[in-house]
Amino acid sequence: MYIYPSNLKARATLFLWRLKDVVIGILLIMLGAVMLSQTGSPVLLAAAAVYALLSIRFEENSVLDYMKYAFRFCVSKQQLYVWRCPA
């Protein structure tokens, strides 16, 4: 008996992240731990935490995608409002 996923073209994921994001996050954490032990600076560990937070995926969009959409809607794209009086 074989069990197949419902969408065979979907990208591989682990919990809420794509596997590429998991690998990048692990590498950042490892480099951050080395940097923290050698220099005492937690900058790279903070960058790893921010990257992990922004790369969380819900369905097909990441948190960063939602932030981009919100910025475009609120700031960069012009909203057109038409006011008409009922005659």
Secondary structure in CASP SS format (residue, H / E / C, confidence):
PFRMAT SS
TARGET T0000
AUTHOR 0000-0000-0000
METHOD secondary structure of the structure
MODEL  1
M C 1.00
Y C 1.00
I C 1.00
Y C 1.00
P C 1.00
S C 1.00
N C 1.00
L C 1.00
K C 1.00
A C 1.00
R C 1.00
A C 1.00
T E 1.00
L E 1.00
F C 1.00
L C 1.00
W E 1.00
R E 1.00
L H 1.00
K H 1.00
D H 1.00
V H 1.00
V H 1.00
I H 1.00
G H 1.00
I H 1.00
L H 1.00
L H 1.00
I H 1.00
M H 1.00
L H 1.00
G H 1.00
A H 1.00
V H 1.00
M H 1.00
L H 1.00
S H 1.00
Q H 1.00
T H 1.00
G C 1.00
S C 1.00
P C 1.00
V H 1.00
L H 1.00
L H 1.00
A H 1.00
A H 1.00
A H 1.00
A H 1.00
V H 1.00
Y H 1.00
A H 1.00
L H 1.00
L H 1.00
S C 1.00
I C 1.00
R E 1.00
F E 1.00
E C 1.00
E C 1.00
N E 1.00
S E 1.00
V H 1.00
L H 1.00
D H 1.00
Y H 1.00
M H 1.00
K H 1.00
Y H 1.00
A H 1.00
F H 1.00
R H 1.00
F H 1.00
C H 1.00
V H 1.00
S H 1.00
K C 1.00
Q C 1.00
Q C 1.00
L C 1.00
Y C 1.00
V C 1.00
W C 1.00
R C 1.00
C C 1.00
P C 1.00
A C 1.00
END
